[in-house]
Amino acid sequence: MQTHRPLSLLMFTALGLQPLAAHADLTVKIGQVSPLTGELSHIGKDDENGVRLAIEDLNSRKMRIGGQSVTFVLDSQDDAADPKTAVTVAQKLIDDGVAGVVGHANSGTSIPASKIYSDAGVPMITESATNPKLTQQGFTNVFRMVANDVRQGNVIGTYMVHDLAAKKVAIVDDRTAYGQGLADEVEKAVKAAGGNVVAREYGTDKTSNWTAILTTIKSRQPDGIVFTGGDTQAAAFVQQAQKLGVKVKFIAGDEACTPQFIKLAGTAMSSDAYCTLAGVPPAKMPQGPAFFKRYEQRFGVPVQLYAPYAYDAVIAMANAMQAAGSTDPKAYLPKLREAKLDGVTGAIQFDDKGDIRNGAITVRQFDQGNWTDRSVIR
């Protein structure tokens, strides 16, 4: 009889522990990567705040996944908009054991980092990286919350030629994966719309003096200029254009479609300035006005760009985890690919490549000190 006691005790103990294990608290790390330092830090912080707000909301709901009470925590990393740093911090997040990643914010960082997440089988949802190459790599774990640059470039080029009647167009990019990729699509669209690209110039994402490029452009006598780069560079560009007397229609891509651009450009802004946003304006988001108000109350600053999309990315992951009954990336990834939910930004559903379905582009115009929405194009 003595030989059976330990076995009986072991079975009793194991059975007795099962209910406790099933109801134990579970901590789930959500990674976030964006440029938290440097000239794009205001955009990166905006994204981080979106993720943080989503995590706070999820924790207030006291979610249960697979019978366990779940607490979400933020693991935020700074890639400084640098591709090499992006790869390093991507590996750090994998080593930290994150269940999913929101980011990266830039195309130039998202593309190299995506392989790290793919190799680890961890879902990655970018809130704002728009280069089409990101979702053309064949990775099953990569998703995008906004329309890509094929769509954005087509809208910019067509709008410039057809709506603004600018037949001769100059295009300037910052030579990043984002800037150059978007400029390539703009060039195709301008030509397809019957326009003529009279100059194709570029600087870098650190360029502050655009005078030589603007002098060349002025000599080509364009009707319009498209600038695909960050808001800091765009502001310097329009200021220097004003000094040189270059007065044309101007459209910037989404990285410059920020309040910061207006603030930095100052008196160089005019009603001839437009920008595009890869997404819909707050008024067109089902929960937009309430979100923007709540965001500003929580963080003390207005939304810059893509915080609502970063927020929805977290919610999409959490919903997929709940549907799978697991926080294991490999278990919930199939549910994420099948996602159908209504978020702050609207309906969220991904195509077979991971791109958002029915992505919109908003065209904005500078008017009385702010960006005013002119068209939402799907």
C-alpha positions as CSV (number, residue, x, y, z in Angstrom):
1,M,0.0,0.0,0.0
2,Q,2.8,2.4,0.8
3,T,4.1,2.2,-2.8
4,H,0.7,3.6,-4.1
5,R,0.5,6.6,-1.7
6,P,2.9,8.9,-3.5
7,L,1.2,8.2,-6.9
8,S,-2.3,8.9,-5.4
9,L,-1.0,12.0,-3.8
10,L,0.7,13.1,-7.0
11,M,-2.5,12.6,-9.0
12,F,-4.6,14.5,-6.4
13,T,-2.1,17.3,-6.3
14,A,-2.0,17.6,-10.1
15,L,-5.8,17.6,-10.4
16,G,-6.1,20.0,-7.6
17,L,-3.7,22.5,-9.3
18,Q,-5.5,22.4,-12.7
19,P,-8.3,24.9,-11.8
20,L,-5.7,27.3,-10.4
21,A,-3.5,27.2,-13.4
22,A,-6.4,27.7,-15.8
23,H,-7.4,30.9,-14.0
24,A,-3.9,32.3,-13.3
25,D,-3.2,35.8,-14.6
26,L,-1.4,36.1,-17.9
27,T,0.9,39.0,-18.9
28,V,1.0,39.6,-22.6
29,K,3.6,41.9,-24.1
30,I,2.7,44.1,-27.1
31,G,5.7,45.5,-28.9
32,Q,5.7,49.0,-30.4
33,V,8.4,50.4,-32.6
34,S,8.6,53.9,-34.1
35,P,11.1,56.8,-34.2
36,L,11.0,58.2,-30.6
37,T,14.1,60.3,-31.2
38,G,15.1,62.5,-34.1
39,E,13.1,64.7,-36.5
40,L,10.2,62.3,-36.7
41,S,9.9,61.7,-33.0
42,H,6.6,63.6,-32.7
43,I,5.1,61.1,-35.2
44,G,6.7,58.2,-33.4
45,K,5.4,59.3,-30.0
46,D,2.0,59.7,-31.6
47,D,2.0,56.1,-32.6
48,E,3.3,55.0,-29.2
49,N,0.5,56.9,-27.5
50,G,-2.1,55.1,-29.8
51,V,-0.7,51.7,-28.7
52,R,-0.6,52.8,-25.0
53,L,-4.2,54.0,-25.1
54,A,-5.4,50.7,-26.6
55,I,-3.6,48.7,-23.9
56,E,-5.1,50.8,-21.2
57,D,-8.5,50.3,-22.7
58,L,-8.0,46.5,-23.0
59,N,-6.9,46.2,-19.4
60,S,-9.9,48.2,-18.2
61,R,-12.1,45.6,-19.8
62,K,-10.4,42.8,-17.8
63,M,-10.3,40.5,-20.8
64,R,-10.1,36.8,-20.5
65,I,-8.4,34.7,-23.2
66,G,-8.5,30.9,-23.0
67,G,-10.0,31.0,-19.5
68,Q,-7.2,33.2,-18.2
69,S,-7.3,36.8,-17.0
70,V,-5.0,38.8,-19.3
71,T,-3.0,41.9,-18.6
72,F,-1.4,43.6,-21.6
73,V,1.9,45.5,-21.2
74,L,3.7,47.8,-23.6
75,D,7.2,47.1,-24.8
76,S,8.2,50.2,-26.7
77,Q,11.4,50.6,-28.7
78,D,13.0,53.4,-30.7
79,D,14.3,52.6,-34.1
80,A,15.2,56.3,-34.8
81,A,13.8,55.8,-38.4
82,D,17.1,53.9,-39.1
83,P,17.0,50.5,-40.9
84,K,19.9,49.0,-39.0
85,T,18.5,50.1,-35.7
86,A,15.2,48.7,-36.7
87,V,16.6,45.2,-37.2
88,T,18.3,45.4,-33.8
89,V,15.2,46.5,-31.9
90,A,13.1,43.9,-33.8
91,Q,15.3,41.2,-32.5
92,K,15.1,42.6,-29.0
93,L,11.4,42.5,-29.1
94,I,11.5,38.8,-30.1
95,D,13.9,38.1,-27.3
96,D,11.6,40.0,-24.9
97,G,8.8,37.5,-25.9
98,V,6.3,39.9,-27.4
99,A,3.1,38.4,-28.7
100,G,2.8,40.9,-31.5
101,V,4.3,44.2,-32.8
102,V,2.7,47.4,-33.9
103,G,5.1,49.2,-36.2
104,H,7.4,50.1,-37.6
105,A,6.2,53.5,-38.6
106,N,8.5,54.0,-41.7
107,S,8.8,51.8,-44.8
108,G,12.6,51.9,-44.7
109,T,12.5,50.3,-41.2
110,S,9.5,48.1,-41.6
111,I,10.8,46.2,-44.6
112,P,14.1,44.9,-43.1
113,A,12.5,44.4,-39.6
114,S,9.7,42.3,-41.1
115,K,12.0,39.4,-41.8
116,I,12.9,39.2,-38.1
117,Y,9.3,38.9,-37.1
118,S,8.5,36.5,-39.9
119,D,11.3,34.1,-38.9
120,A,9.9,34.2,-35.3
121,G,6.3,33.8,-36.4
122,V,5.2,37.0,-34.6
123,P,2.5,39.1,-36.2
124,M,3.5,42.7,-37.2
125,I,1.0,45.4,-38.0
126,T,2.3,48.7,-39.4
127,E,0.1,51.6,-38.7
128,S,1.7,53.8,-41.4
129,A,4.4,52.2,-43.6
130,T,3.1,52.5,-47.1
131,N,5.8,51.1,-49.5
132,P,4.0,48.2,-51.4
133,K,7.2,46.0,-51.1
134,L,6.4,45.4,-47.4
135,T,3.5,43.1,-48.1
136,Q,4.9,41.7,-51.4
137,Q,7.6,39.6,-49.7
138,G,5.3,36.6,-49.1
139,F,5.3,36.8,-45.3
140,T,2.1,35.6,-43.7
141,N,2.6,37.6,-40.5
142,V,2.8,41.1,-41.9
143,F,-0.2,43.5,-42.1
144,R,-0.8,47.1,-43.0
145,M,-3.5,49.4,-41.6
146,V,-3.6,52.0,-44.4
147,A,-3.6,52.2,-48.2
148,N,-0.2,51.7,-49.8
149,D,1.8,54.0,-52.0
150,V,0.5,52.6,-55.2
151,R,-2.9,54.0,-54.2
152,Q,-1.5,57.2,-52.6
153,G,0.8,58.0,-55.5
154,N,-2.0,57.5,-58.0
155,V,-4.2,59.9,-56.1
156,I,-1.5,62.5,-55.8
157,G,-0.5,62.4,-59.4
158,T,-4.0,62.3,-60.7
159,Y,-5.2,65.1,-58.4
160,M,-2.4,67.4,-59.3
161,V,-3.1,67.0,-63.1
162,H,-6.8,66.8,-63.1
163,D,-8.1,68.7,-60.1
164,L,-5.4,71.3,-59.8
165,A,-4.8,71.6,-63.5
166,A,-1.0,71.4,-63.1
167,K,0.2,69.8,-66.4
168,K,3.9,70.4,-65.8
169,V,5.0,68.7,-62.5
170,A,8.2,68.6,-60.6
171,I,8.7,65.7,-58.1
172,V,11.1,65.8,-55.1
173,D,11.8,62.9,-52.7
174,D,14.0,62.3,-49.7
175,R,15.5,59.1,-51.0
176,T,14.1,56.9,-48.2
177,A,12.2,53.7,-49.1
178,Y,9.0,55.7,-48.4
179,G,9.9,58.9,-50.2
180,Q,11.4,57.4,-53.3
181,G,8.8,54.7,-53.5
182,L,5.9,57.2,-53.3
183,A,7.6,59.5,-55.8
184,D,7.9,56.6,-58.3
185,E,4.2,56.0,-58.1
186,V,3.4,59.8,-58.4
187,E,5.5,59.9,-61.6
188,K,3.6,57.1,-63.1
189,A,0.2,58.7,-62.2
190,V,1.2,62.1,-63.5
191,K,2.1,60.6,-66.9
192,A,-1.0,58.4,-67.0
193,A,-3.2,61.5,-66.3
194,G,-1.7,63.3,-69.3
195,G,0.8,65.4,-67.3
196,N,4.5,66.0,-67.9
197,V,7.2,65.4,-65.3
198,V,9.6,68.3,-66.0
199,A,12.0,67.6,-63.1
200,R,12.7,64.6,-60.8
201,E,15.0,65.7,-57.9
202,Y,15.9,64.3,-54.5
203,G,17.7,65.2,-51.3
204,T,17.8,63.0,-48.1
205,D,15.8,62.8,-44.9
206,K,18.4,65.1,-43.4
207,T,18.5,67.8,-46.1
208,S,17.8,71.3,-44.8
209,N,19.0,73.4,-47.8
210,W,16.9,72.8,-50.9
211,T,17.9,76.0,-52.7
212,A,20.0,74.3,-55.5
213,I,17.2,71.9,-56.3
214,L,14.6,74.6,-56.2
215,T,16.7,76.8,-58.5
216,T,16.8,73.9,-61.0
217,I,13.0,73.3,-60.7
218,K,12.2,77.0,-61.1
219,S,14.1,77.0,-64.4
220,R,11.8,74.2,-65.7
221,Q,8.7,76.4,-65.0
222,P,6.4,73.8,-63.4
223,D,2.7,74.3,-62.6
224,G,3.0,72.0,-59.5
225,I,5.5,70.4,-57.2
226,V,5.1,67.1,-55.3
227,F,7.2,66.5,-52.3
228,T,7.5,63.1,-50.7
229,G,9.4,63.4,-47.5
230,G,9.0,64.3,-43.8
231,D,7.3,67.4,-42.4
232,T,10.6,69.1,-41.3
233,Q,12.1,68.8,-44.7
234,A,8.8,69.9,-46.4
235,A,8.6,73.0,-44.2
236,A,12.2,74.0,-45.1
237,F,11.4,73.3,-48.8
238,V,8.3,75.6,-49.0
239,Q,10.1,78.3,-47.0
240,Q,13.0,78.4,-49.5
241,A,10.6,78.1,-52.4
242,Q,8.9,81.3,-51.1
243,K,12.2,83.1,-50.9
244,L,13.0,82.1,-54.5
245,G,9.6,83.3,-55.7
246,V,8.4,79.8,-56.7
247,K,4.6,80.0,-56.7
248,V,3.0,76.8,-57.8
249,K,0.5,74.2,-56.6
250,F,2.3,72.1,-53.9
251,I,1.3,68.6,-52.7
252,A,3.1,66.7,-49.9
253,G,2.8,63.0,-49.0
254,D,1.4,61.8,-45.7
255,E,4.6,62.1,-43.7
256,A,4.2,65.9,-44.1
257,C,0.5,65.9,-43.6
258,T,0.9,67.1,-40.0
259,P,0.2,70.1,-37.8
260,Q,4.0,70.2,-37.4
261,F,4.5,71.0,-41.0
262,I,2.2,74.0,-40.7
263,K,3.9,75.2,-37.6
264,L,7.4,75.0,-39.0
265,A,6.6,76.4,-42.4
266,G,4.9,79.5,-40.9
267,T,4.1,82.3,-43.4
268,A,5.3,80.1,-46.3
269,M,2.0,78.2,-46.1
270,S,-0.7,79.2,-48.6
271,S,-3.9,77.9,-50.1
272,D,-1.8,76.4,-52.8
273,A,-0.5,73.8,-50.3
274,Y,-2.1,70.4,-50.2
275,C,-1.2,67.0,-48.6
276,T,-2.5,63.5,-48.6
277,L,-3.3,61.2,-45.7
278,A,-3.3,57.4,-46.1
279,G,-6.6,57.0,-44.3
280,V,-9.7,58.9,-43.6
281,P,-10.1,62.1,-41.6
282,P,-11.5,62.1,-38.0
283,A,-15.0,63.1,-39.1
284,K,-15.2,60.1,-41.4
285,M,-14.0,57.6,-38.7
286,P,-16.9,55.9,-37.0
287,Q,-15.4,56.6,-33.6
288,G,-13.0,59.4,-34.7
289,P,-14.2,62.5,-33.0
290,A,-14.6,60.8,-29.6
291,F,-11.1,59.1,-30.0
292,F,-9.4,62.4,-30.9
293,K,-10.9,64.2,-27.9
294,R,-10.0,61.3,-25.5
295,Y,-6.5,61.1,-26.9
296,E,-5.9,64.8,-26.3
297,Q,-7.3,64.6,-22.8
298,R,-5.1,61.7,-22.0
299,F,-1.8,62.9,-23.5
300,G,-2.2,66.7,-23.6
301,V,-1.4,67.0,-27.3
302,P,-3.5,66.5,-30.5
303,V,-3.2,63.5,-32.7
304,Q,-0.4,64.0,-35.3
305,L,-1.1,61.3,-37.8
306,Y,-1.6,57.6,-37.3
307,A,-2.3,57.1,-33.6
308,P,-5.9,55.9,-34.4
309,Y,-4.5,53.2,-36.7
310,A,-1.9,52.1,-34.1
311,Y,-4.8,51.9,-31.6
312,D,-6.8,49.7,-33.9
313,A,-3.8,47.5,-34.6
314,V,-3.7,46.5,-31.0
315,I,-7.4,45.9,-30.8
316,A,-7.2,43.7,-33.9
317,M,-4.5,41.6,-32.2
318,A,-6.5,41.2,-29.0
319,N,-9.6,40.3,-30.9
320,A,-7.7,37.6,-32.8
321,M,-6.3,36.2,-29.5
322,Q,-9.7,36.0,-28.0
323,A,-11.1,34.3,-31.1
324,A,-8.2,31.7,-31.0
325,G,-8.5,31.3,-27.2
326,S,-4.7,31.8,-27.1
327,T,-2.1,34.5,-26.9
328,D,0.5,32.3,-28.7
329,P,1.4,34.2,-31.9
330,K,1.3,31.0,-34.0
331,A,-2.2,30.2,-32.6
332,Y,-3.8,33.5,-33.1
333,L,-2.1,34.5,-36.4
334,P,-4.7,32.7,-38.6
335,K,-7.5,34.5,-36.8
336,L,-5.8,37.8,-37.4
337,R,-5.7,37.0,-41.1
338,E,-9.4,36.4,-41.0
339,A,-10.1,39.5,-38.9
340,K,-13.4,41.4,-39.5
341,L,-14.1,44.1,-37.0
342,D,-15.2,47.7,-36.7
343,G,-12.4,49.9,-35.2
344,V,-12.0,53.5,-34.4
345,T,-10.9,54.1,-38.0
346,G,-13.6,52.0,-39.7
347,A,-13.9,48.4,-41.0
348,I,-10.8,46.3,-40.5
349,Q,-10.2,43.4,-42.8
350,F,-7.0,42.3,-44.5
351,D,-6.5,40.9,-48.0
352,D,-4.4,37.8,-48.8
353,K,-1.2,39.9,-48.8
354,G,-2.0,41.6,-45.4
355,D,-3.0,45.0,-46.9
356,I,-6.1,46.7,-45.5
357,R,-9.1,46.2,-47.7
358,N,-10.8,49.3,-49.2
359,G,-8.0,51.7,-48.0
360,A,-8.8,55.4,-48.4
361,I,-6.7,58.4,-49.3
362,T,-7.7,61.8,-48.0
363,V,-6.6,65.0,-49.8
364,R,-6.2,68.1,-47.6
365,Q,-5.7,71.7,-48.3
366,F,-4.2,74.4,-46.1
367,D,-6.9,76.8,-45.1
368,Q,-6.9,79.4,-42.3
369,G,-4.1,77.8,-40.3
370,N,-5.1,74.2,-40.6
371,W,-5.4,71.3,-42.9
372,T,-9.0,71.1,-44.3
373,D,-10.3,67.9,-45.8
374,R,-11.2,68.2,-49.5
375,S,-11.7,64.7,-50.8
376,V,-11.7,61.1,-49.5
377,I,-10.8,58.8,-52.4
378,R,-11.2,55.0,-52.2
